[in-house]
Amino acid sequence: MKIAVVAGATRGIGAALVEQLARLWGDGGMVYLTARREADGAAQVARLAGQGVRVGWLPFDLADPASARHLAATLRGRHGGVDVAVLNGAFVPGNPPSDAAEAAQMIATNNHGTLRFLEAFGPLLRDHGRLVVVASGFGVLANLPPQLRARFDTRLNGPAAIDAAMDGYVAALAAGTAVAEGWPDWANIPSKVGQVAVTRAYARRHGTDRGVLINAACPGLTATDATRHLMDTVFKGREAQTPEQAARDLVWLCTLPPGMAQPHGELVRHRAVLPFGD
Ligand SMILES: NC(=O)c1ccc[n+]([C@@H]2O[C@H](COP(=O)([O-])OP(=O)(O)OC[C@H]3O[C@@H](n4cnc5c(N)ncnc54)[C@H](OP(=O)(O)O)[C@@H]3O)[C@@H](O)[C@H]2O)c1
């Protein structure tokens, strides 16, 4: 039986992805969503059961340093491995500019959490497994000034160095030197660049042996709780798709058939590679 886990899937794109994947696999698979709160996990399971769709739920908090390891251990114990692992949940930033406290929370959760997720789930992937980190199209090197790009160049840096570069950004904010160093004033930009870079660097080192594919994804602008407060500012004048529309391309990415060597270590948006720029 195929096994999938979508981490952070109580609503929005993650909830739509769980539903579509579970419908696609039917009795041939088991899809787990994760939630931070038991009530939210149980509510999603009950909502889908009411539509004849069977899913499970497990606890997971991206901000908790032990959570990815525990989630992976639970799935290893139950199933031995997973075919699909998606990191979807994320700390959602407010409007720019970000203050130092918000940036520190975002980096601690989304960036350090992404590396923990990769390290927990990379080894758990079965043959032809697919791992997807839902990031953003903001996460390309062109969104950083030239003097900062080398820190995220995945030809030069491994996952740990990229993770350390994120700590450098937080330290610069705390020291009041972030603007002088050229960091963008919205934490979402460096955070997404770092998230894509660490996924790309991890994928490079992991390799595609056993047919495994590891990628970051941009879902495209989507109307969810995460973007509502940004539609009159950052995304003013732009059209947002529905979570169901966004999930279709993510289902495609995390169910790429066996025998493909690409995409791997890429940022993928609407089924096409968005060049990272290193
Ligand atoms: N919407 C867009 O246009 C857009 C564009 C680019 C990228 N993305 C990315 O797409 C992903 C999904 O976003 P969305 O728009 O669907 O957002 P959303 O509707 O706000 O949903 C966010 C999800 O993340 C979970 N989450 C938040 N903090 C978490 C944590 N510490 N640990 C585990 N899960 C956590 C939430 O769970 P709770 O219910 O527990 O809070 C919720 O299930 C995010 O990674 C986001 O950055 C979205």
The ligand as an SDF file (V2000), in Angstrom:
LIG
                    3D

 48 52  0  0  0  0  0  0  0  0999 V2000
   -1.2180   30.8360   -0.4870 N   0  0  0  0  0  0  0  0  0  0  0  0
   -0.2530   31.2120   -1.3030 C   0  0  0  0  0  0  0  0  0  0  0  0
   -0.4510   32.0350   -2.2140 O   0  0  0  0  0  0  0  0  0  0  0  0
    1.1260   30.6610   -1.1640 C   0  0  0  0  0  0  0  0  0  0  0  0
    2.1130   31.1150   -2.0450 C   0  0  0  0  0  0  0  0  0  0  0  0
    3.3880   30.6140   -1.9240 C   0  0  0  0  0  0  0  0  0  0  0  0
    3.6730   29.6770   -0.9660 C   0  0  0  0  0  0  0  0  0  0  0  0
    2.7000   29.2400   -0.1220 N   0  0  0  0  0  0  0  0  0  0  0  0
    3.0390   28.2250    0.8660 C   0  0  0  0  0  0  0  0  0  0  0  0
    2.0920   27.1920    0.8090 O   0  0  0  0  0  0  0  0  0  0  0  0
    2.0140   26.5520    2.0790 C   0  0  0  0  0  0  0  0  0  0  0  0
    0.5660   26.4430    2.5050 C   0  0  0  0  0  0  0  0  0  0  0  0
    0.0630   27.7440    2.6200 O   0  0  0  0  0  0  0  0  0  0  0  0
   -1.4830   28.1090    2.6330 P   0  0  0  0  0  0  0  0  0  0  0  0
   -1.6220   29.2900    1.7760 O   0  0  0  0  0  0  0  0  0  0  0  0
   -2.3100   26.9120    2.3810 O   0  0  0  0  0  0  0  0  0  0  0  0
   -1.6020   28.6090    4.1520 O   0  0  0  0  0  0  0  0  0  0  0  0
   -2.7540   28.4510    5.2630 P   0  0  0  0  0  0  0  0  0  0  0  0
   -4.0860   28.2490    4.6550 O   0  0  0  0  0  0  0  0  0  0  0  0
   -2.5270   29.6040    6.1850 O   0  0  0  0  0  0  0  0  0  0  0  0
   -2.3310   27.1010    5.9750 O   0  0  0  0  0  0  0  0  0  0  0  0
   -1.1340   27.0270    6.6620 C   0  0  0  0  0  0  0  0  0  0  0  0
   -0.9940   25.6300    7.2060 C   0  0  0  0  0  0  0  0  0  0  0  0
    0.2730   25.5780    7.8670 O   0  0  0  0  0  0  0  0  0  0  0  0
    0.0660   25.0260    9.1460 C   0  0  0  0  0  0  0  0  0  0  0  0
    1.0750   25.4770   10.0770 N   0  0  0  0  0  0  0  0  0  0  0  0
    1.3130   26.7270   10.5340 C   0  0  0  0  0  0  0  0  0  0  0  0
    2.3030   26.7060   11.4360 N   0  0  0  0  0  0  0  0  0  0  0  0
    2.6940   25.4150   11.5590 C   0  0  0  0  0  0  0  0  0  0  0  0
    3.6600   24.7560   12.3510 C   0  0  0  0  0  0  0  0  0  0  0  0
    4.4390   25.4040   13.2280 N   0  0  0  0  0  0  0  0  0  0  0  0
    3.7720   23.4170   12.2300 N   0  0  0  0  0  0  0  0  0  0  0  0
    3.0030   22.7230   11.3780 C   0  0  0  0  0  0  0  0  0  0  0  0
    2.0570   23.2830   10.5990 N   0  0  0  0  0  0  0  0  0  0  0  0
    1.9120   24.6240   10.6880 C   0  0  0  0  0  0  0  0  0  0  0  0
   -1.3190   25.4980    9.5340 C   0  0  0  0  0  0  0  0  0  0  0  0
   -1.7960   24.7090   10.5990 O   0  0  0  0  0  0  0  0  0  0  0  0
   -2.6230   25.3480   11.8370 P   0  0  0  0  0  0  0  0  0  0  0  0
   -4.0650   25.2250   11.4540 O   0  0  0  0  0  0  0  0  0  0  0  0
   -2.2080   24.5030   12.9900 O   0  0  0  0  0  0  0  0  0  0  0  0
   -2.1900   26.7800   11.9850 O   0  0  0  0  0  0  0  0  0  0  0  0
   -2.0680   25.2800    8.2270 C   0  0  0  0  0  0  0  0  0  0  0  0
   -2.4530   23.9510    8.0660 O   0  0  0  0  0  0  0  0  0  0  0  0
    2.8930   27.3770    3.0140 C   0  0  0  0  0  0  0  0  0  0  0  0
    4.1560   26.7670    3.1150 O   0  0  0  0  0  0  0  0  0  0  0  0
    3.0020   28.6970    2.2940 C   0  0  0  0  0  0  0  0  0  0  0  0
    4.1900   29.3970    2.6310 O   0  0  0  0  0  0  0  0  0  0  0  0
    1.4350   29.7110   -0.1940 C   0  0  0  0  0  0  0  0  0  0  0  0
  1  2  1  0
  2  3  2  0
  2  4  1  0
  4  5  1  0
  4 48  2  0
  5  6  2  0
  6  7  1  0
  7  8  2  0
  8  9  1  0
  8 48  1  0
  9 10  1  0
  9 46  1  0
 10 11  1  0
 11 12  1  0
 11 44  1  0
 12 13  1  0
 13 14  1  0
 14 15  2  0
 14 16  1  0
 14 17  1  0
 17 18  1  0
 18 19  2  0
 18 20  1  0
 18 21  1  0
 21 22  1  0
 22 23  1  0
 23 24  1  0
 23 42  1  0
 24 25  1  0
 25 26  1  0
 25 36  1  0
 26 27  1  0
 26 35  1  0
 27 28  2  0
 28 29  1  0
 29 30  1  0
 29 35  2  0
 30 31  1  0
 30 32  2  0
 32 33  1  0
 33 34  2  0
 34 35  1  0
 36 37  1  0
 36 42  1  0
 37 38  1  0
 38 39  2  0
 38 40  1  0
 38 41  1  0
 42 43  1  0
 44 45  1  0
 44 46  1  0
 46 47  1  0
M  CHG  2   8   1  16  -1
M  END
$$$$
